[in-house]
Amino acid sequence: MSDDLGVVGASVLVFAGAALGIALLAAAVAGPVRHGIRGLPPVDQAVLLLAFITAPALAGLALVVLAMAPSLTHLLGFGVDHCHGHGQHGHLCPTHAPLWTGGSLDWLILSLVGLGVVYLGADLPRRLLRVRRVVRGLEALRVPSRESRSYRVVDVDGPLALTVGVLRPRVYLSARLLDALSPAELAAVLGHEQTHCRRRDALRLLAAELLSGLHLPLVRRHLLADLNLATERACDEAAARGGAGRLGVASALLKVARL
């Protein structure tokens, strides 16, 4: 590391280099990978797509951890003094090198990191606030009930079947929808929405959207679209296995769409 580059700046460069390399490799193989994944069950599709989407970020993080491993083990007392000569190190060394030099290169990297964070996460606070407003609105319209239910009923004009919440997902159904569905159809709709809750799909999709920003734009759009489709199909399959059957799930979803 130079006098203008500290461990933090060097770590960012290592992360960016690994992430860029994996993103370019992903762009080269995205077509065959997407084609091959389509033949798998929806649950497996969703898992593999999420891994593919997060690969650049995870690869960058893994390389930084590996580069700092000798120093980290030394700091934690698991290793001995590991740098020979203390002049040039083949790894990122917070033990003998400054974390931050205050040099021009460190400031340049910090500025680029700030721009990257704004690009990837600028919309996150607004989206989380929107989810919070939606939850508050639904709770204000909630119909009180003495029964113990796995869902919440809201008094709205239209048919509504919705899973809301990132950390604590909840299922909301409208009273009109309950009146329109048969018990079998209600079981199918509930099975679909409750699977979203169990799988924490809102959190998964949010993480995928944030971390997918390291991919090339066209690849990112295709991967996120595939992941959304696989997620919905996985919930349909879970509802079908829960007793509704595939025809029952299809019939219930078609009826909801018509309503």
Summary of the structure (lengths in Angstrom):
residues: 259
radius of gyration: 24.2
end to end distance: 64.1
largest distance: 77.7
contacts: 767
relative contact order: 0.13
helix: 69%
strand: 5%
